[in-house]
């Protein structure tokens, strides 16, 4: 990828570190398990009706069954009928620890929208902003 291209967008102002952690805790407490990709298995999962939310382990396939006792979760994927939206949290120390999914140019204590299929992301999709509103209001 050329340095002028970026397939991630900082979204901390729209979906904060605290928002991510709140949703992660909610899914781990109230969710179930469901595999949604070939990369790993038994992802923590919750069906929000408009979309499904999946967590992915921060050490990748070293935690292939997404066991919370082995590692934390730094990836939140929202899936609706048409699209996958990947949200990545970069916690303090994650860059030095080489956590899964972190790309050159990302900074610690930030959240990012990542799209592996686009070469450039210029704005957050409106539908994703709506999903953030729903997630920020979970109890």
C-alpha positions in Angstrom: 0.0 0.0 0.0 1.3 3.4 -0.9 1.9 5.9 2.0 -0.7 8.2 0.5 -3.3 5.5 0.8 -5.0 4.5 4.1 -7.5 1.8 4.7 -8.3 3.0 8.2 -9.9 6.0 9.8 -9.6 7.3 13.4 -13.1 7.3 14.9 -12.3 7.9 18.6 -14.5 11.0 18.6 -17.5 9.0 17.2 -16.9 5.7 19.1 -14.5 6.2 22.0 -12.2 3.8 23.8 -14.8 3.7 26.6 -17.6 2.9 24.1 -15.5 0.0 22.7 -14.8 -1.4 26.2 -18.4 -1.1 27.2 -19.6 -3.0 24.2 -16.8 -5.6 24.6 -18.0 -6.2 28.2 -21.6 -6.4 27.2 -21.0 -9.0 24.5 -18.8 -11.1 26.9 -21.4 -10.9 29.6 -24.7 -11.2 27.7 -23.7 -12.7 24.3 -23.2 -16.1 22.9 -20.6 -17.8 20.7 -20.7 -18.0 16.9 -18.1 -18.5 14.2 -18.3 -16.0 11.4 -15.1 -16.4 9.5 -12.5 -19.1 8.7 -9.7 -17.3 10.6 -10.8 -18.2 14.1 -13.7 -19.9 15.9 -16.3 -19.4 18.6 -16.3 -15.7 18.5 -18.1 -13.8 21.3 -21.2 -12.6 19.6 -24.4 -10.6 20.2 -27.4 -10.1 17.8 -28.5 -6.5 18.0 -31.3 -7.3 15.4 -30.2 -4.5 13.0 -26.7 -6.1 12.9 -24.6 -8.8 14.6 -21.5 -7.9 16.6 -18.4 -10.2 16.9 -15.3 -9.9 18.9 -11.9 -11.0 17.7 -8.8 -11.8 19.9 -5.9 -9.4 20.0 -3.4 -12.2 19.5 -5.2 -13.6 16.4 -4.9 -17.3 15.7 -2.8 -17.9 18.9 -6.2 -17.7 20.5 -8.1 -19.5 17.7 -11.1 -20.2 19.9 -11.3 -16.7 21.3 -10.9 -17.7 25.0 -11.1 -14.6 27.2 -8.7 -16.4 29.6 -6.0 -16.4 27.0 -6.2 -12.8 25.7 -8.2 -9.7 25.3 -10.3 -8.6 22.3 -9.2 -5.6 20.2 -11.5 -6.2 17.2 -15.2 -5.6 17.0 -16.9 -6.5 13.7 -20.4 -5.4 13.0 -22.2 -7.3 10.3 -25.5 -6.4 8.7 -27.1 -7.9 5.5 -24.8 -6.1 3.2 -21.5 -5.2 4.9 -18.9 -6.0 7.5 -17.6 -3.0 9.6 -14.4 -3.7 11.5 -13.6 -1.5 14.5 -10.2 -1.8 16.1 -9.0 -0.5 19.4 -5.4 0.3 20.0 -4.8 0.2 23.7 -1.7 1.6 25.5 1.2 -0.9 24.9 -0.5 -2.6 22.0 1.9 -1.3 19.3 5.0 -2.4 21.2 3.3 -5.8 21.9 2.5 -6.1 18.1 -1.2 -6.9 18.7 -3.1 -8.2 15.7 -4.6 -5.8 13.2 -2.5 -2.7 14.1 -1.4 -0.9 10.9 1.4 1.6 10.4 0.2 5.1 11.3 -2.2 4.0 14.0 -1.7 5.4 17.5 -2.4 4.1 21.0 -5.5 5.1 22.9 -7.5 5.4 19.7 -10.3 3.5 17.9 -10.3 2.9 14.2 -12.7 1.9 11.4 -10.7 -0.5 9.2 -11.6 -1.7 5.7 -9.4 -4.3 4.2 -11.1 -4.0 0.8 -10.9 -0.3 0.1 -7.6 1.5 -0.6 -8.8 4.7 0.9 -11.4 5.5 3.6 -12.4 9.2 3.6 -15.5 9.1 5.8 -17.5 6.9 8.2 -20.5 5.4 6.5 -23.8 6.9 7.8 -25.2 3.4 8.7 -22.1 2.8 10.9 -22.8 6.1 12.8 -26.3 4.8 13.4 -24.9 1.6 14.8 -22.6 3.5 17.1 -25.6 5.4 18.5 -27.3 2.1 19.3 -24.2 0.6 20.8 -23.5 3.7 23.0 -26.9 3.3 24.5 -26.7 -0.3 25.6 -27.3 -1.0 29.3 
